[in-house]
Amino acid sequence: MRIVAIFTDTPEMLEHRKHHGQAHLDFLRANQSEILVGGGLRDENGGAYVGGLWIMEVTSLARAKAIIEQDPYYVPEFRSYQLKVWGKAFDEDVII
C-alpha cells in the first residue's frame, strides 16, 4: 500500500529539529525499505521548515502510523500528520 504522509509543524518544532536531526536521519535510513522518499517542506526557498512529506510503501495504515510515531521528530505537541493512500499512475520504479 502506498501512503503519503504530510507533516505540519508548529514553530516550536524548529528547536526540536536542531536537537534531534541526526537521530531523525538515522531513523529514515533504518526504515528506508518502507519510507521511500522523505524531506522537509518550506513555504519558500531557504525559509524555515514548516513540515515534511514522506512517500511510504507499507502493509497498512496502522503500520504507517506506527513508523511515524517512532520517529524522533514525532512530538504530537509540535508535529501533526495526515495520511493519504496514493494511487501511482504507473507501477514501474522511477528514479528521482
C-alpha positions as CSV (number, residue, x, y, z in Angstrom):
1,M,0.0,0.0,0.0
2,R,1.4,3.4,-1.0
3,I,0.9,6.1,1.6
4,V,1.8,9.8,1.5
5,A,2.4,11.3,5.0
6,I,2.1,15.1,5.2
7,F,3.5,16.6,8.3
8,T,2.6,20.1,9.7
9,D,5.0,21.6,12.3
10,T,4.4,24.3,14.9
11,P,7.1,27.0,15.3
12,E,8.4,25.1,18.3
13,M,9.4,22.2,16.1
14,L,12.4,24.2,14.7
15,E,14.2,23.9,18.1
16,H,13.3,20.2,18.3
17,R,14.8,19.7,14.8
18,K,18.1,21.2,16.0
19,H,18.4,18.7,18.8
20,H,17.1,15.5,17.0
21,G,18.2,16.0,13.4
22,Q,20.8,13.2,13.3
23,A,18.6,10.8,15.1
24,H,15.8,11.5,12.6
25,L,18.1,11.0,9.6
26,D,19.3,7.7,11.2
27,F,15.7,6.7,11.6
28,L,14.9,7.4,8.0
29,R,17.9,5.4,6.9
30,A,17.0,2.4,9.1
31,N,13.4,2.4,7.7
32,Q,14.2,3.1,4.0
33,S,12.6,-0.1,2.9
34,E,9.2,1.5,3.9
35,I,10.0,5.2,3.8
36,L,10.9,5.5,0.1
37,V,11.1,9.3,-0.1
38,G,11.2,11.9,2.7
39,G,12.0,15.5,3.1
40,G,11.2,18.8,4.7
41,L,8.7,21.3,3.5
42,R,9.2,25.1,3.5
43,D,6.9,28.0,2.4
44,E,9.7,29.5,0.3
45,N,13.2,28.6,-0.9
46,G,15.6,28.9,2.1
47,G,12.8,29.6,4.6
48,A,12.2,27.8,7.8
49,Y,10.9,24.3,7.8
50,V,7.1,24.1,8.3
51,G,6.5,20.4,7.8
52,G,7.6,17.4,5.9
53,L,6.4,14.8,3.4
54,W,7.1,11.0,3.1
55,I,6.1,8.5,0.5
56,M,5.8,5.2,2.1
57,E,5.3,1.6,0.9
58,V,3.7,-0.2,3.9
59,T,1.3,-3.1,4.6
60,S,-1.4,-0.9,6.2
61,L,-2.4,2.5,7.6
62,A,-1.7,1.1,11.1
63,R,1.9,0.3,10.0
64,A,2.4,3.8,8.6
65,K,1.2,5.3,11.9
66,A,3.5,3.1,13.9
67,I,6.5,4.1,11.9
68,I,5.7,7.8,12.1
69,E,5.1,7.7,15.8
70,Q,8.6,6.0,16.4
71,D,10.4,8.8,14.5
72,P,12.5,11.0,16.8
73,Y,10.9,14.0,15.1
74,Y,7.4,13.0,16.1
75,V,6.2,15.0,19.1
76,P,2.4,15.4,19.0
77,E,2.6,18.9,20.5
78,F,5.0,20.1,17.7
79,R,4.1,17.9,14.7
80,S,0.8,16.7,13.3
81,Y,0.3,14.5,10.2
82,Q,-2.2,13.4,7.7
83,L,-2.1,10.1,5.8
84,K,-3.4,9.7,2.3
85,V,-3.5,6.5,0.2
86,W,-1.7,7.2,-3.0
87,G,-2.5,5.6,-6.3
88,K,0.6,5.9,-8.5
89,A,-0.1,6.2,-12.3
90,F,2.4,3.6,-13.3
91,D,3.8,0.6,-11.3
92,E,7.3,0.9,-12.8
93,D,10.0,2.1,-10.5
94,V,11.0,5.7,-11.0
95,I,14.4,7.2,-10.0
96,I,14.0,10.6,-8.6
